[in-house]
C-alpha cells in the first residue's frame, strides 16, 4: 500500500509542477490552446494533417500563437506578414535552428542544416566558398547540369517507352550534379559507387569520406573543422541537394501528366525558343515566361516543406507585443504563404497563371518561399532552380509524357512523410519525340 501512496503523491507533484511551469512560461508568450500537463497540445493536433490544425489555430488565436510539444513551447508564425517580419525584418534574431530530434541522432549540431551560432556561420560560409571554387555561380556548373541532362535523356531512352517508375532515375540526376562538383566526376546510373551512395542517402546514413577534409584551416576556424563536422557538411550537401530536387521533379512530372494542356503549352514554348537540336541553357529562361511560371507553380503547389525546418530565436526578443525567450523554437508555416488566398487565387488549384500577368509575362511574387527566406534560406537555391529548369525542359524537348491511366484519374494527393510532402508512387511512359 505504501509504495502506491508514494507513487500517487509523486505523480501528483509532477503534474502540479508541470501545470505551474507551463502557466508561468505562458504569461508573455503569444496565446494558444491550453496545453495538457506534460504532453502539451499533442492531442489537439491532427497528426495526419498538421497544416489543417495550424489553420484552425490561426483563426482562433491570430497569425502568431504558441503550441506546446510536451512541456516546451513552440511559437508558430502563420501567414506571409508574420513569416516575413520574423525571417527577413528580424532575420538575425530568428536565425537559430530549433530543436529537431531526428537530426540529433546523426548531426549532433554539426554541419550546416542543423547547427547553430558560430559553427553554423563558419560551415555555411565555408561550404558556399568551396562550392564557388568548384564552379557554383559560374558557367562551369551550368555545363555540368547540361551534361547530366543529356545523360538523363539517354537513360530515359533505355526504357523504350515502357511504363516505369521514375523515382530512381530522377534521384540519380541531381545526385550526380553534386558528385561532379564535389568529386569532379559523375557516375553511370548503374555504377556501383553511385548505387551505394544513393542507398546511403535514402537510408540517411552519414557519408564516410569527403573532399571537404582537404581544405586549409586558420586558427579561428580550426575548432570547427573536425572530421565529424565536415562529414555532416558533405551529408547536408548530398541530402539537401538530391532528395528535394528529385522529389520536385517527380511531383512535377505527375502534375504535367495530370494537366496535359499545360504540358502542351510548355512544349510549344520549348520548340519555339530552343528548338529540337540544341540543349536548353539558363539564358533561355528569360524568353520562356510560361515555362518559368509552370516551374514556379509546381514548387508553390507541392509545398515541399510545409512547416519549414524549425527556427529558434537567438536572444530574448519582443515580437508583436509578446516576449519570446532566447532558444524558443519557432515554426514558420510555409503553406500559409505559398497557399495564400489573396496572393494566389484558388491556391489549391494548379494554375501557372499565378505567376503570369495579363500580358503573359512572368510575374514575381514575394510570397514565393519554397526555399524558406532570410538568414536560413536554402544555400543551394540557385543550383536547384537551375536543375529544375534544365532537367524539365530537356525532358519535354525529347519525350512525350504518357500516363498509363486516364490523366483525370491520376492521384496527385501528397503523401506527408514527416516534414516533407511527397507525391504518391506512379508509373509513366517516356515516349521519344
Buried (B, 14 or more C-beta within 10 A) or exposed (E): EEEEEEEEEEEEEEEEEBBEEBEEBBEEBBBBBEBBBBBBBBEBBEEEEBBEBBBBBBEEBBBBBBBBBEBBBBBBBBBBBBBBBBBBEBBEBBBBBBBBEEBEEBBEBBBBBBBBEEBBBBBBEBBBEBBEEBBBEEEEBBEBBBBBBEBBBEBBEEBEBEEBEBBBBBBBBBBBBBBBBBBEEBBEBEBEEBBEBBEBBBEEEBBEEBBBEEEEEEEEBEEBBEEEBBBBBBBBBBBBBBBBBBBBBBBBBBBBBBBBEBBEBBBEBBEEBBEEEEBBBBEBBEEBBBBBBBBBBBBBBBBBBBBBBBBBBBEEBEBBEBEBBEBBBBBBBBBBBBBBEEBBEEBEEBBBBBBBEEEEEBBEBEBBBBBBBBBBBBBBEBBBBBBBBBBBBBBBBBBBBBBEEEBEEBEBEBEBEEBBBBBEEBEBBBBEE
